[in-house]
């Protein structure tokens, strides 16, 4: 459940930041918001991945 909240929050924050950037620069906001939302989702998923896999090795020690 917390994973969805983290991804949603990151997406919202980056979308709003990109909207603000577009509006202050007198540019069309839609492409910037789409790109900002995508980057926010990637950032949120990365945060979730890093926090859930913390301390877990991806490669078993006997396979090295």
C-alpha positions as CSV (number, residue, x, y, z in Angstrom):
1,X,0.0,0.0,0.0
2,X,2.8,2.4,0.8
3,X,4.4,1.8,-2.6
4,X,1.4,3.3,-4.4
5,X,1.5,6.4,-2.1
6,X,5.2,6.9,-2.8
7,X,4.8,6.6,-6.6
8,X,1.6,8.8,-6.7
9,X,3.3,11.5,-4.6
10,X,6.4,11.6,-6.7
11,X,4.3,11.7,-9.9
12,X,2.1,14.6,-8.5
13,X,5.1,16.6,-7.3
14,X,7.0,16.4,-10.6
15,X,3.8,17.0,-12.7
16,X,3.1,20.2,-10.7
17,X,6.7,21.3,-10.9
18,X,6.7,20.8,-14.7
19,X,3.4,22.7,-15.0
20,X,4.8,25.6,-13.0
21,X,7.9,25.6,-15.2
22,X,5.8,25.6,-18.4
23,X,3.5,28.4,-17.2
24,X,6.3,30.7,-16.0
25,X,8.0,30.2,-19.4
26,X,4.7,30.9,-21.3
27,X,4.9,27.4,-22.9
28,X,2.3,24.8,-23.6
29,X,1.9,22.9,-20.3
30,X,0.6,19.5,-21.6
31,X,3.9,18.1,-23.0
32,X,5.8,19.2,-19.9
33,X,3.2,17.7,-17.6
34,X,3.3,14.4,-19.4
35,X,7.1,14.3,-19.3
36,X,7.1,15.3,-15.6
37,X,4.5,12.7,-14.7
38,X,6.6,10.0,-16.5
39,X,9.8,11.1,-14.7
40,X,7.9,11.2,-11.4
41,X,6.7,7.6,-11.9
42,X,10.2,6.5,-12.6
43,X,11.6,8.3,-9.6
44,X,8.8,6.9,-7.4
45,X,9.4,3.3,-8.6
46,X,13.1,3.7,-8.0
47,X,12.6,4.9,-4.5
48,X,10.3,2.0,-3.8
49,X,12.8,-0.5,-5.3
50,X,15.7,0.9,-3.3
51,X,13.8,0.9,0.0
52,X,12.3,-2.6,-0.4
53,X,15.5,-4.2,-1.6
54,X,17.7,-2.5,1.0
55,X,20.1,-5.0,2.5
56,X,19.1,-7.8,0.2
57,X,21.7,-9.1,-2.3
58,X,20.5,-9.7,-5.8
59,X,23.1,-12.4,-6.5
60,X,23.4,-15.4,-4.2
61,X,26.8,-15.5,-2.5
62,X,27.4,-19.1,-3.6
63,X,27.0,-18.1,-7.3
64,X,29.7,-15.5,-7.3
